[in-house]
Amino acid sequence: MAAPSRNTCGLTERSVRERVPPLLNDLYQFTMAYAYWRAGRHQEPAVFELFFRDNPFGGGFSLFAGLHDCLLFLRSFRFSDEDVEFLRSVLPPATDPAFFQFLRGLDCSGVTVRSVPEGTVVFARVPLMEVAGPLAVVQLLETSLLCLVNYASLVCSNAARFRLAAGPRRRLLEMGLRRAQGPDGGLTASRYTHIGGFDLTSNVQAGFLFGIPVAGTMAHSYVTSFNSLEEVWPQTLAAANGDPEPVDVISLTKGWLSRVCELLGAEPEKIREGELAAFLSYAVAYPQNFLPVIDSYSVGCSGLLNFCAVALTLCELGHRPVGVRLDSGDLCKQSVDVRRVFRLCSEHFSIPAFDSLIIVGTNNISEQSLAELNKKVKGVNVMVGVGTHLVTCTKQPSLGCVYKLVEVRGRPRMKISEDPEKSTVPGRKAVYRLVDADGENSLVSLAYTVLESQLESTLNGL
């Protein structure tokens, strides 16, 4: 990831402060904090652990993400006068007024966090974060920390699965902003899918805040907005070699289109003139970044032919087109067909640039369809854009992280539930990564700081 500037680092911190204020919390956190305070227990040293119970997506691992946002949240955790007045209005009328004064002076200066590094492979029931500090304060942090870690880790893990399905070389573009759960979900997805293995994002704000490379092409609406070549303006383009005399690109492109149709045995009457006009107009605007969507009408009968004609025009003038985007149909078959046409044009017209043209596939890509694409079009340079299935995590909507008390006043605490899966292991823990003799296969083990006798006494006291 490109490093954000000092200015964008400040914007990121402000963004977290504005999106995750102390009131972004469950009401019962405040009622418990009051009860601790009323009993004089609010300053007791306590330790909570944040973890998840099952590996997501039926897999064997997750990636931990959201730590940086958690630290920014803790750094700015303070209640304003307005916050306190609102809490006064929603807590029971009998609440001692001195509690609100206590809240007004609260911060996280007494809180310490131990955590695995962001982006680390983690496993079920392994503590991801240990949060220690005054009991009332660390209790108040529960909901916000879970909010910051749950989705970030889930979408980061989902991105890693897409990366594994795609293989190490295929470029992946995250483009899920319009399908995300609100603007914050979209921004979070762009950031953490990049950590999970995606190369690019279409989200400009994510590029601004986090230094993620941004990319984009054109929409079908741009193509369908054109009807004829008369709408192309300007109708000339200067050569890349600096020749000041502009060239009539419409006449030049028509000539190339005729030659492409002859090469491929295509029927000129099926070609959409409005699509050709859209491609030409975009190429004149971006002669070095020409990458149109070619399936607004028909890839084989119109879109691919029009692209080749415009791309050949650019090449003749010394410019370098980038490639095409496919957004419907059988992506595997179309990718192979498009690559075959590119090679034919390269050989027949002696235009080597056509060999390096890229294909971008964006047709409702899932983890399964990406694995299939990777298998069937191994030798074809296809960059994949993923939206809905990536950012909404359609295979699993939540990671299910929990935040559980494991120690108070230096003594271990344990939850025993009617559901054994919800029981917790008491006491502070250390996480170790164990590597086998080959240095490859790794496990995670927990070293419990609670001795067996302490655990027994804990159970006896419950």
C-alpha positions as CSV (number, residue, x, y, z in Angstrom):
1,M,0.0,0.0,0.0
2,A,1.3,3.5,-0.8
3,A,2.0,5.4,2.3
4,P,-0.6,8.1,3.1
5,S,0.8,11.6,3.5
6,R,0.9,13.3,6.9
7,N,-2.2,15.3,5.9
8,T,-4.2,12.2,5.0
9,C,-3.0,10.5,8.2
10,G,-4.7,13.4,10.1
11,L,-7.8,13.0,7.9
12,T,-7.9,9.3,8.7
13,E,-7.8,10.0,12.5
14,R,-10.5,12.7,12.1
15,S,-12.6,10.2,10.1
16,V,-12.4,7.6,12.8
17,R,-13.2,10.2,15.5
18,E,-16.2,11.4,13.6
19,R,-17.5,7.9,12.6
20,V,-16.8,6.2,16.0
21,P,-17.6,8.7,18.8
22,P,-18.1,7.4,22.4
23,L,-21.9,7.4,21.9
24,L,-21.6,4.8,19.1
25,N,-22.3,2.2,21.8
26,D,-25.0,0.0,23.3
27,L,-27.0,1.6,26.2
28,Y,-26.3,-1.3,28.5
29,Q,-22.6,-0.5,28.5
30,F,-23.5,2.8,30.2
31,T,-25.8,1.2,32.7
32,M,-23.1,-1.3,33.7
33,A,-20.5,1.5,33.9
34,Y,-22.9,3.3,36.3
35,A,-23.4,0.3,38.4
36,Y,-19.7,-0.3,38.7
37,W,-19.2,3.4,39.6
38,R,-22.1,3.3,42.1
39,A,-20.5,0.2,43.8
40,G,-17.1,1.9,43.9
41,R,-15.6,-0.8,41.5
42,H,-15.1,1.4,38.4
43,Q,-11.3,1.7,39.0
44,E,-10.7,-2.0,39.6
45,P,-8.1,-3.3,37.1
46,A,-9.8,-5.6,34.5
47,V,-8.8,-7.5,31.4
48,F,-11.0,-8.3,28.4
49,E,-10.2,-10.4,25.4
50,L,-11.5,-10.0,21.8
51,F,-11.8,-13.2,19.7
52,F,-14.1,-15.1,17.4
53,R,-15.4,-18.6,17.9
54,D,-15.4,-20.2,14.4
55,N,-13.2,-19.6,11.4
56,P,-15.2,-17.8,8.7
57,F,-16.5,-19.0,5.4
58,G,-16.1,-22.7,6.4
59,G,-12.4,-22.2,6.1
60,G,-9.4,-22.7,8.3
61,F,-8.2,-19.2,9.1
62,S,-9.0,-15.5,9.2
63,L,-7.0,-12.3,8.9
64,F,-7.1,-9.9,11.8
65,A,-7.9,-6.3,10.7
66,G,-9.1,-3.1,12.3
67,L,-6.4,-2.6,14.8
68,H,-5.3,0.8,13.5
69,D,-8.8,2.2,13.7
70,C,-9.1,0.8,17.3
71,L,-6.0,2.6,18.4
72,L,-7.2,5.9,16.8
73,F,-10.6,5.4,18.6
74,L,-8.9,4.8,21.9
75,R,-6.7,7.9,21.4
76,S,-9.7,10.2,20.9
77,F,-12.1,8.6,23.4
78,R,-13.7,11.5,25.3
79,F,-17.2,12.6,26.1
80,S,-18.2,16.1,25.1
81,D,-20.7,18.2,27.2
82,E,-23.3,17.4,24.5
83,D,-22.6,13.7,24.8
84,V,-23.0,13.8,28.6
85,E,-26.2,15.8,28.4
86,F,-27.7,13.2,26.0
87,L,-26.8,10.4,28.3
88,R,-28.4,12.3,31.2
89,S,-31.6,12.3,29.2
90,V,-31.6,8.5,28.4
91,L,-30.4,7.0,31.6
92,P,-32.9,6.6,34.5
93,P,-33.8,9.8,36.3
94,A,-32.5,8.4,39.6
95,T,-28.9,8.2,38.2
96,D,-26.5,10.1,40.5
97,P,-25.5,13.4,38.9
98,A,-21.9,12.9,40.0
99,F,-21.7,9.9,37.5
100,F,-22.0,12.4,34.6
101,Q,-19.2,14.4,35.9
102,F,-17.2,11.2,36.1
103,L,-18.0,10.5,32.4
104,R,-16.9,14.0,31.5
105,G,-13.4,13.4,32.7
106,L,-13.1,9.9,31.3
107,D,-10.4,8.9,28.7
108,C,-8.3,5.9,27.8
109,S,-5.0,7.0,29.3
110,G,-5.2,4.1,31.7
111,V,-5.9,1.5,29.0
112,T,-3.3,-0.8,27.5
113,V,-3.8,-3.0,24.4
114,R,-1.9,-6.2,23.5
115,S,-2.6,-7.4,20.0
116,V,-1.5,-9.6,17.1
117,P,-0.3,-7.4,14.2
118,E,-2.8,-6.2,11.7
119,G,-3.0,-8.5,8.7
120,T,-1.9,-11.5,10.7
121,V,-3.4,-15.0,10.0
122,V,-5.4,-15.9,13.1
123,F,-7.6,-18.8,14.2
124,A,-10.8,-19.4,16.2
125,R,-10.7,-18.7,19.9
126,V,-7.2,-17.2,19.8
127,P,-7.2,-13.8,21.5
128,L,-6.8,-11.1,18.8
129,M,-6.7,-8.2,21.3
130,E,-6.3,-8.0,25.0
131,V,-7.7,-4.7,26.5
132,A,-6.7,-3.9,30.1
133,G,-7.6,-0.9,32.3
134,P,-10.1,0.4,34.8
135,L,-13.2,-1.8,34.8
136,A,-15.7,0.9,33.9
137,V,-13.6,2.2,31.0
138,V,-12.8,-1.1,29.4
139,Q,-16.4,-2.1,29.7
140,L,-17.5,1.0,27.8
141,L,-15.1,0.1,24.9
142,E,-16.7,-3.3,24.1
143,T,-19.2,-2.4,21.4
144,S,-17.1,0.1,19.5
145,L,-14.0,-2.2,19.4
146,L,-16.2,-5.1,18.2
147,C,-17.7,-2.9,15.5
148,L,-14.2,-1.8,14.3
149,V,-12.8,-5.4,14.2
150,N,-15.7,-7.6,13.1
151,Y,-16.4,-6.4,9.6
152,A,-12.8,-5.3,8.9
153,S,-11.5,-8.8,9.7
154,L,-14.3,-10.5,7.9
155,V,-13.9,-8.5,4.6
156,C,-10.1,-8.8,4.8
157,S,-10.4,-12.6,5.2
158,N,-12.9,-12.7,2.3
159,A,-10.4,-10.7,0.1
160,A,-7.7,-13.2,1.1
161,R,-9.9,-16.1,-0.1
162,F,-10.4,-14.3,-3.5
163,R,-6.7,-13.8,-3.7
164,L,-6.0,-17.5,-3.1
165,A,-8.6,-18.4,-5.7
166,A,-7.0,-16.0,-8.2
167,G,-3.5,-17.0,-7.6
168,P,-0.5,-14.7,-6.9
169,R,-0.2,-13.0,-10.4
170,R,-3.7,-12.1,-11.4
171,R,-4.5,-8.5,-10.6
172,L,-7.6,-7.8,-8.5
173,L,-9.7,-4.6,-8.4
174,E,-12.2,-3.9,-5.6
175,M,-15.2,-2.1,-6.9
176,G,-17.9,-2.7,-4.4
177,L,-18.7,0.8,-3.1
178,R,-22.1,1.0,-4.7
179,R,-23.1,-2.4,-3.3
180,A,-21.7,-1.9,0.2
181,Q,-23.7,-1.5,3.4
182,G,-23.6,2.3,3.4
183,P,-20.6,4.7,2.9
184,D,-18.7,3.6,5.9
185,G,-19.0,-0.1,4.9
186,G,-17.8,0.9,1.5
187,L,-14.8,2.7,2.8
188,T,-13.9,0.0,5.3
189,A,-14.2,-2.6,2.5
190,S,-11.9,-0.7,0.2
191,R,-9.3,-0.4,2.9
192,Y,-9.3,-3.9,4.3
193,T,-9.7,-5.8,1.0
194,H,-6.4,-4.1,0.0
195,I,-4.8,-5.5,3.1
196,G,-6.4,-8.9,2.2
197,G,-4.7,-9.0,-1.2
198,F,-6.5,-6.8,-3.7
199,D,-4.2,-4.6,-5.8
200,L,-6.6,-1.7,-6.7
201,T,-9.8,0.0,-5.7
202,S,-12.4,2.1,-7.6
203,N,-13.0,4.1,-4.4
204,V,-11.4,7.5,-4.8
205,Q,-11.9,8.4,-1.2
206,A,-10.0,5.2,-0.1
207,G,-7.2,6.2,-2.4
208,F,-7.1,9.7,-0.9
209,L,-7.2,8.5,2.8
210,F,-5.2,5.3,2.6
211,G,-2.9,5.6,-0.4
212,I,-4.5,2.6,-2.2
213,P,-4.0,2.7,-6.0
214,V,-7.3,3.6,-7.8
215,A,-8.5,2.5,-11.2
216,G,-11.6,2.8,-13.3
217,T,-12.8,2.6,-16.9
218,M,-16.2,3.7,-18.2
219,A,-19.9,2.7,-17.6
220,H,-22.4,1.4,-20.1
221,S,-24.2,4.7,-19.8
222,Y,-21.3,6.5,-21.5
223,V,-21.5,4.1,-24.4
224,T,-25.3,4.2,-24.8
225,S,-25.3,8.1,-24.6
226,F,-23.8,8.2,-28.1
227,N,-25.8,7.6,-31.3
228,S,-23.6,8.6,-34.3
229,L,-20.1,9.6,-35.2
230,E,-21.3,13.2,-35.6
231,E,-21.3,13.4,-31.8
232,V,-17.5,12.8,-31.6
233,W,-15.7,16.0,-30.7
234,P,-13.0,16.9,-31.3
235,Q,-12.7,14.8,-34.3
236,T,-9.0,15.1,-34.5
237,L,-6.1,13.8,-32.4
238,A,-2.4,14.7,-32.5
239,A,0.2,12.0,-32.9
240,A,2.3,11.1,-29.8
241,N,5.5,12.0,-31.6
242,G,4.8,15.7,-31.2
243,D,3.7,16.4,-34.8
244,P,1.5,19.5,-34.5
245,E,-0.7,18.5,-37.4
246,P,-3.9,16.8,-35.9
247,V,-5.2,13.7,-37.7
248,D,-8.9,13.1,-38.6
249,V,-9.5,10.1,-36.3
250,I,-13.0,9.3,-37.7
251,S,-11.7,8.7,-41.2
252,L,-8.7,6.8,-39.9
253,T,-10.9,4.6,-37.6
254,K,-13.3,3.8,-40.4
255,G,-10.5,2.5,-42.5
256,W,-9.2,0.3,-39.6
257,L,-12.7,-0.9,-38.9
258,S,-13.1,-2.1,-42.5
259,R,-9.8,-4.0,-42.3
260,V,-10.7,-5.6,-38.9
261,C,-14.1,-6.8,-40.3
262,E,-12.3,-8.3,-43.3
263,L,-9.8,-10.1,-41.1
264,L,-12.4,-11.5,-38.8
265,G,-15.1,-12.2,-41.4
266,A,-17.5,-9.9,-39.5
267,E,-20.7,-8.3,-40.8
268,P,-20.3,-4.4,-40.8
269,E,-24.0,-3.8,-40.8
270,K,-24.3,-5.3,-37.2
271,I,-21.8,-2.8,-35.8
272,R,-23.3,-0.1,-33.6
273,E,-22.1,3.3,-34.8
274,G,-23.0,5.0,-31.4
275,E,-20.7,2.5,-29.7
276,L,-17.9,3.4,-32.1
277,A,-18.5,7.1,-31.5
278,A,-18.4,6.5,-27.7
279,F,-15.1,4.7,-28.0
280,L,-13.6,7.3,-30.3
281,S,-14.7,10.2,-28.0
282,Y,-13.1,8.5,-25.0
283,A,-10.0,7.7,-26.9
284,V,-9.6,11.3,-27.9
285,A,-10.0,12.3,-24.3
286,Y,-7.6,9.6,-22.9
287,P,-5.3,8.4,-25.7
288,Q,-3.0,6.7,-23.2
289,N,-5.7,5.3,-21.0
290,F,-8.2,3.8,-23.4
291,L,-10.0,0.9,-21.7
292,P,-13.7,0.8,-22.7
293,V,-16.5,-1.6,-21.7
294,I,-17.3,-3.6,-24.8
295,D,-20.5,-5.5,-24.0
296,S,-23.1,-2.7,-24.1
297,Y,-24.6,-4.4,-27.2
298,S,-22.7,-7.4,-28.5
299,V,-19.1,-8.3,-27.8
300,G,-18.5,-10.4,-30.9
301,C,-20.7,-8.4,-33.4
302,S,-19.9,-4.9,-32.3
303,G,-17.9,-4.1,-29.2
304,L,-14.7,-6.0,-29.9
305,L,-14.6,-4.8,-33.5
306,N,-15.1,-1.2,-32.6
307,F,-12.4,-1.4,-29.9
308,C,-9.9,-3.0,-32.3
309,A,-10.5,-0.2,-34.8
310,V,-10.1,2.6,-32.3
311,A,-7.1,0.9,-30.7
312,L,-5.4,0.4,-34.0
313,T,-5.9,4.1,-34.7
314,L,-4.3,5.0,-31.5
315,C,-1.4,2.7,-32.2
316,E,-0.9,4.2,-35.6
317,L,-0.6,7.7,-34.0
318,G,1.9,6.4,-31.5
319,H,-0.5,6.1,-28.5
320,R,-0.9,3.0,-26.4
321,P,-4.4,1.6,-25.6
322,V,-4.8,-0.3,-22.4
323,G,-7.4,-3.0,-23.0
324,V,-11.1,-3.8,-22.6
325,R,-13.7,-4.6,-19.9
326,L,-16.2,-7.4,-20.0
327,D,-19.2,-7.1,-17.8
328,S,-21.7,-9.8,-18.9
329,G,-21.9,-13.3,-20.4
330,D,-19.5,-16.2,-20.1
331,L,-16.4,-14.4,-18.9
332,C,-14.1,-17.4,-19.4
333,K,-15.1,-18.0,-23.0
334,Q,-15.2,-14.3,-23.9
335,S,-11.7,-13.7,-22.4
336,V,-10.3,-16.5,-24.6
337,D,-12.1,-15.2,-27.7
338,V,-11.0,-11.6,-27.1
339,R,-7.3,-12.7,-26.5
340,R,-7.4,-14.7,-29.7
341,V,-8.6,-11.6,-31.7
342,F,-5.9,-9.5,-30.1
343,R,-3.3,-11.9,-31.2
344,L,-4.7,-12.1,-34.7
345,C,-4.6,-8.3,-35.0
346,S,-1.1,-8.2,-33.6
347,E,0.2,-10.7,-36.1
348,H,-1.8,-9.5,-39.1
349,F,-1.2,-5.8,-38.7
350,S,2.2,-6.1,-37.1
351,I,1.1,-4.2,-34.0
352,P,3.0,-5.7,-31.0
353,A,1.1,-3.5,-28.6
354,F,-1.9,-5.7,-29.0
355,D,-0.1,-8.6,-27.3
356,S,0.0,-6.6,-24.1
357,L,-3.6,-5.4,-24.0
358,I,-5.4,-6.4,-20.8
359,I,-8.8,-7.8,-20.3
360,V,-10.8,-6.7,-17.2
361,G,-13.7,-9.0,-16.1
362,T,-16.3,-7.6,-13.8
363,N,-19.4,-9.9,-14.2
364,N,-20.7,-10.6,-10.7
365,I,-17.5,-12.4,-9.7
366,S,-17.7,-14.8,-6.8
367,E,-14.9,-16.8,-5.2
368,Q,-16.0,-19.9,-7.1
369,S,-16.3,-18.2,-10.5
370,L,-12.9,-16.6,-9.9
371,A,-11.3,-20.0,-9.2
372,E,-13.0,-21.3,-12.4
373,L,-11.7,-18.4,-14.4
374,N,-8.2,-18.9,-13.1
375,K,-8.3,-22.6,-14.1
376,K,-9.8,-22.1,-17.6
377,V,-7.9,-19.0,-18.7
378,K,-4.6,-19.6,-17.1
379,G,-2.6,-18.1,-20.0
380,V,-4.8,-15.1,-20.5
381,N,-4.0,-11.7,-18.8
382,V,-7.4,-11.0,-17.2
383,M,-7.6,-8.4,-14.4
384,V,-10.7,-9.1,-12.3
385,G,-13.0,-6.5,-10.7
386,V,-15.0,-7.8,-7.8
387,G,-17.9,-5.9,-6.0
388,T,-21.0,-7.5,-4.5
389,H,-19.7,-10.9,-3.3
390,L,-16.5,-9.3,-1.9
391,V,-17.8,-6.3,0.1
392,T,-21.1,-7.9,1.3
393,C,-19.4,-11.2,2.2
394,T,-22.4,-13.1,0.8
395,K,-21.2,-16.5,2.1
396,Q,-21.1,-15.3,5.7
397,P,-22.5,-12.0,7.0
398,S,-20.6,-11.7,10.3
399,L,-17.4,-12.9,11.8
400,G,-19.0,-13.1,15.3
401,C,-16.2,-11.5,17.3
402,V,-16.9,-11.4,21.1
403,Y,-15.3,-9.4,23.9
404,K,-15.1,-11.3,27.2
405,L,-13.9,-10.5,30.7
406,V,-11.0,-12.8,31.7
407,E,-9.6,-11.1,34.8
408,V,-10.5,-8.6,37.5
409,R,-8.2,-7.4,40.3
410,G,-5.6,-10.0,39.0
411,R,-8.0,-12.9,39.5
412,P,-9.2,-14.9,36.5
413,R,-12.8,-14.8,35.5
414,M,-14.8,-17.3,33.4
415,K,-18.2,-17.5,31.8
416,I,-19.9,-20.9,31.9
417,S,-22.9,-21.1,29.6
418,E,-25.8,-23.4,28.9
419,D,-24.2,-23.6,25.5
420,P,-20.7,-25.0,26.0
421,E,-19.5,-23.2,22.8
422,K,-20.0,-19.9,24.7
423,S,-17.9,-20.8,27.7
424,T,-14.7,-18.9,28.0
425,V,-11.2,-19.8,29.2
426,P,-10.2,-17.6,32.2
427,G,-7.0,-15.6,32.7
428,R,-4.6,-13.7,30.5
429,K,-2.9,-15.6,27.7
430,A,0.0,-15.4,25.4
431,V,-0.2,-16.3,21.7
432,Y,2.6,-18.4,20.2
433,R,3.2,-19.3,16.5
434,L,4.7,-22.8,16.2
435,V,6.4,-23.7,13.0
436,D,7.2,-27.3,11.9
437,A,10.6,-28.7,11.0
438,D,10.2,-27.5,7.4
439,G,9.5,-24.0,8.5
440,E,6.2,-23.9,6.6
441,N,3.2,-25.3,8.3
442,S,2.3,-23.2,11.3
443,L,0.0,-23.6,14.2
444,V,-1.2,-21.3,16.9
445,S,-1.1,-22.3,20.5
446,L,-2.2,-20.6,23.7
447,A,0.0,-20.5,26.7
448,Y,-2.4,-19.9,29.6
449,T,-1.1,-17.8,32.5
450,V,-3.6,-19.4,34.8
451,L,-2.3,-22.4,36.6
452,E,-4.4,-25.5,36.9
453,S,-5.0,-24.9,40.6
454,Q,-6.2,-21.3,39.8
455,L,-8.5,-22.6,37.2
456,E,-9.9,-25.1,39.6
457,S,-10.5,-22.4,42.3
458,T,-12.2,-20.2,39.7
459,L,-14.6,-23.0,38.8
460,N,-15.3,-23.7,42.4
461,G,-16.1,-20.1,43.0
462,L,-18.7,-19.9,40.3
